[in-house]
Amino acid sequence: MARDEQWFRSLLDEDGVLSDAADLGMNERQCFRVFSQDAAPKIRSGKWAEFAQRFTDTRLGITTDKRYGMRDIVRDAARVVLSRDTLRATRLVMVRAATDADVSHAEAGERASGTYGMAALAKRCKTVFVVVTQAADDSRDDAALLLCAILAGTELGPIVAPDASDIIGFKTAWTRFSESKKDAPYR
């Protein structure tokens, strides 16, 4: 089945929230994980859009409205649309409570990168955003990297690369994206 907008909307309830039984078919080991200090696993696209425009000169939106109301959310997902210069892309993002496996993934990323401290920050985070990458093997998905930078900047948590090959923060993610574009302003 094609993983397009129609497929995605079929997984949502009448409020635009991911149905409890919905299967996104994600292989999380091959996705980016961005940790969040917020305890509620919710899509905060307004906050993301403001940060994206202000600090990365990027327009950001989601394809479906979210109406959470007063109910508790266990997990949710959105198709996030990014637009800047020549980049036009949509990436799937899921948010859920952080687990011990996520923290282990962050620790593995820290060992792989030879840094210290980011895994401790991840351990304090309550939720995690899982960002699907469309990169094949060693190629880089600039849209997913940009989205992760925006999420890290707003959610105040580290980014763990697919297969726990690295752990970075907003500044490093933004620098890597900028270097690949050579024209990205930092505001």
C-alpha positions, 0 to 999 in steps of 0.5 A, a space after each residue: 500500500 502506498 504511504 501517501 496522504 490518503 493512507 495516512 488519513 485512514 489511520 486517524 480518528 475524527 479529531 485527526 489523532 492517530 487511532 490506537 490500533 493504527 500501524 504506521 509500519 515504521 522500523 524505528 531503528 532506521 528512523 531519527 529519534 528526537 527527544 522532548 522534555 514535554 510530558 504530553 506526546 502531542 504534535 505542536 505544529 504551531 510552535 514548530 512553525 514559528 521556530 522554523 520560520 524564525 531560526 531556519 527560514 523554513 515554512 512548516 505545516 502539517 497536513 491534518 488538523 489536530 483536536 486533542 481537547 482534554 483527552 489523554 494522548 498515548 501517541 500521535 503522528 503527523 505528515 509534516 510539510 517543509 518548504 525552504 529555498 529549493 527544498 519541498 518535502 513531507 516527512 512522517 513523524 510519530 510521537 510517543 512516550 520515551 522508553 528504556 529502549 530509546 534511552 539505550 539507543 541514545 547511549 549507543 549514539 553517544 558511544 558511537 559519536 564519542 561525546 558525553 552528556 547528550 544521553 543524560 539529557 535524553 534520559 530526562 526527556 518524557 517523550 520522543 518524536 520518531 522521524 522517518 527518513 527516506 535516505 538509502 544506506 549512506 545517503 543523507 535525507 536533508 529534509 528529515 535532518 532539517 525537521 529533526 533540527 527544528 524539533 530539537 530546537 523546540 522540544 529541547 532534546 537531542 537527536 539520535 541518528 538512525 541505527 544509533 550512529 550519532 547523537 547531536 543537538 539543534 546546532 550540530 543538526 543545523 550546521 550539517 544541514 547548512 553545509 549541505 545547502 551552502 546557503 542556509 541563513 541562521 537567524 
